[in-house]
């Protein structure tokens, strides 16, 4: 096997270091945590997956938290993630990675597993918008194509995405509000699912297969409690979001929309932000700690030889 030139190795090390959190692993393959819409790896010292990567690292798991565009289509974000995956594999010498995506991150990791299944051991969707979001549908209805409202929304939210990327140290990442809305709408998700169907159950609310035809393992979990901690200021917008969604949901994504592959559980007493241990770890203390969920899942991957 040819050796990686020193300059290339140094470049890869420079790219990977900001989101590498450990030097060894309890799983056969590294774990890659992928943020959702308006997300980041680390924003002014605040991790998107709050204390999760650090905790897994302390357990000995090799964890990466790459940044992709805060606001863009799932396919564009997926191509960005694929570049990171290749860099991670080159740096670590691993053959594959375990991808874990939250919210739009679920579509993002699914894209990579669909186009390059040879590089992916498993995909896990957490509160994933696998069938789109009713809230995004409502927003899109208020933004007719080429209307002033659409132009204004695009200007504002592209700007928000640019600020998020700037403050998280990734100002080069492109933003595309309309692309994100398209990916996360029910209609857009249907189109996405036709292109990248791996891991989806036969019927929206059903249990899917553990291993898809591409050889990748698929898992999912989510919550159905918008209000989980009275001390958490983010619970109020989660409650307002929940009022706009039919059926059980986590404040942004419906229970059925979160289903992918083997559904571990779809009704934790958590909202969309609790699933990533936000806001700063405030969650329903009568429910399992979100960090422990990730620990359990890493153990699950390890026992499967992943």
N, C-alpha and C positions, 0 to 999 in steps of 0.2 A: 504494500500500500504506500502510495506516495506521501511524503511528509508535507504538512501544511507550511508554506513559506513563513518565515518569522514575521514579516510585515503583515501578512494576511491574518496570522494568529493574533497579533497585537491589535489589529483593527477589530476583529471579532470580540476580543476581550474588552475593548473599549465600549463596543455596542452593548454587550451583554451585562457588564458589571452593574449598571444602575438598577437592574431588576433581577439580579441573581441573589438569592437569600440563603444559600447553604452550599457546602462542599461535598456532601454525600447524599445518599438517598435510601429510603426504606422501600421504595418501589423500584422495579427494574428500570422504568423509564422516568425521566423528569416530569414534574407537574407544571403545567402552564395555566395561570389564572388570567382570564380575559374579561375586561370590563365591558359594561353596557353603554347605552346612549348617554352622552354628556359625562362620560366617565374618564378615568385617568389611571396612571399607575400610582403616582404620589403627587399630591397637590399641596405645596407649601407645608410639607411634613405630614400630611394626612393621607394614609393609604386608602384606596378605594375598598379593597378587601381588608377591612380594619383589623389589624393584629393577626390576620389569618396566615399570611405567608410567614411572618415571624414565628408564630407558634408551630407551624408545620416544620419549619427549618430547625427549631430547637429539638424537634422529635427526630431529626436526621433526614428529613425529606428534601430533595433538591427541587426548589421552587423558583419559577420565573414569573414576573408580572409585567409583560411587555405593554407598551402603549400603542394603541391604534387611534385613528381619528375619533375625536369625541362625538362628532356629528357627521355621518356619512352613510352611504348604502352598505349593506352587509357584505356585498361582494367586494367593494373597494376595501373595506376593513379586513375582509378575509385575505385578500392579496397581501396587504400589509402584514397580517399575522403570519402568513406563509413565509415571508421573508425572515421574520423573527424565528420561526421554527427551524428553518434551515441553518440560521446562525447558531441557534442553541445546539443543534445536532453536531455542527462542526466543532463547536467549543467543547462539548462534553464527551463526544465520541459515541453517544447513544444512537440507536437505530430508529427510535420512535419517541414520541412524547404522549403524555396524557393531558388532553385539553379539557379545561373546565371554564364554561362561559356563563356569565350572569346577564339576564335580560337580553338585549340585542347581542350580547356576547355569545349567546347560544347559537344564533344564526351564523355568527362570525366563525365559530369553531366548526360548525357543521359544514360550512363551505370548504374549509381546509381539508376536513376529513373526506369530503366527497371528491375533490379534485386530486388529492394526494393521500389516499388511504394507506399507501405503503409507509408513510411517515408517522402515522397516528395509531396509537394503541387503543385509546378510548376517548370518548366524548361524553361530557357531563353537562347537562343543561340545568341551571338553577334559576327558577323564576323566568324561564325562557319564553320569548315571544315567538314560539314555534308556529303558531297559527295567527300571528298578528295581535294587535291590541285594539279593543273597541274605543279606547280613548283617542288613539291616533286616528281612527276613522272619523270621530267627531271633530277633531282638529282639522283634518283634511277637508271635511265638508264646508268648513268656514273659510277655506282658502281656494276659491275657484282658480283654475289655470289662467295664468297671465293677468290676474287681478292685482289691484293695488295692495290688497290684503296679503296676497301671496308674496309680492315683492318686498313688502315691509317685514313679514315674518322671516323671509329668507335673509334679509339684511341683518335683522336683530340676532337670529339664532346662529347664523354663520359667524357673527361677531362673538357670540357667547362661546362657541366652539373654539374660535381662535384664541380667546382669552384663557380658556381652560388649558389648551395645548401649550400656550406661552408660559403660563404659571407652573405647568408641570414639566417644562423643559423640552417640549416637542413642537416648537413653533412651525416646523416644516410640514407638519401633517395637514392635508387639505380638509376643508369642511364643506359639507353639502347638505343643507337642511332638507331640500326636496328629495334627495336620494334616501335620506334616513326615513322620512315620512312614507315614501313608497315602499321601502323594505318592511316597515313595521305595520302598515295597514293590512287589513284582512285580505284585500285583493292582492296586494304586493306579496304577502306571505304565501298565498296560494301559488303565485307564479314561481316564487323561490322554491317552494316545496316540490313543484313539478320538475325543476332542474336538479334539486339536491334532496331526494326523498329518503335517503338512508336514515334509519332509526325511527321514522315516523310509524305510529300504530296504524292499523288498517282503518280504524275509526277514531275520530279526534279525541274522544274521552277515554279510550281504551288503554290497556297495557300494551307496550310494544315489545319487540324481540330484544333480547340481551345482546345478541351478536347479529349485525346486519350482513347482507350479502357481500359487502366489501371487506369483511373480516374485522371490522372495528366494533368494539364494545360500546354500547350506548346506555346512558343512565339519565335520570332526571329526578329532581325534587323541587317542592315549592311550598308556600304557605297560603293561608286563607284568613288571616286576621289583620285587618287594617289598623286597628287600635291594639297595641301590645304593651305600651308603657306610658303612663301619664306624664312621665318626666321627659319624654322624647318629643321635641318640638316638630320633628318630621312626621309624626303620626297623623297630625291634622290634614296635611295634603294627601296622605295615603287614604284617609277616611273619605275625603272629598272625591278622590279618584274612584274609590270603591263604589260610591253612590251612582257612578256613571256606567258601571259594568254589570251586565246581567249575570246572575249566578254567583257562586263563590269565587273569590279572587284575593290577591295579595295587595290590592290597592292600585295596581297598574296592569297586571296580567291575570286573565282568568285561569282557574284551576285546570280546565281542559286544554287551554292553549299551552300550558307548561309541559304537557306530556311528551316524552321522547324516550324511546327504548324502554329499558326496565325502569318503571316508576317506583322509586324507593318509598316515597310518601308524598302526597300532594295536599296535605292539610295541616302542616305544622302551624302552631299559633305564632306566626310570623308574618310581617308584611314585606313588601318588595325590598326595603332597605335592611330589615333585620336579616335577610338572607345573606347579606355580605357584612353582617355585624355592625351596621351603621344604625343610628348615629352614635359614634364613639362607644360602641358596645352596649348601648341601652336596648334591651329587648324584654320580652316577657320572661321573668325569672322563674316562672313555673314551667316553662318549656325548656327543652334541651338548649344548651349554649350553642350558638351557631358555629363557634370554633370547633366544638366537639363533633358537630356534623361532618366538618371537613376532615377531622382526624379519623372518624369512623370510615369515611369514604376512602381515604388513603389506605387504611388497613384493608378495605374491601378490594381495592386495586392490587395491593400486595399479595393477598391470598389468591387472586386470579392469575398471578404471575405477570402482572402489568407494571 
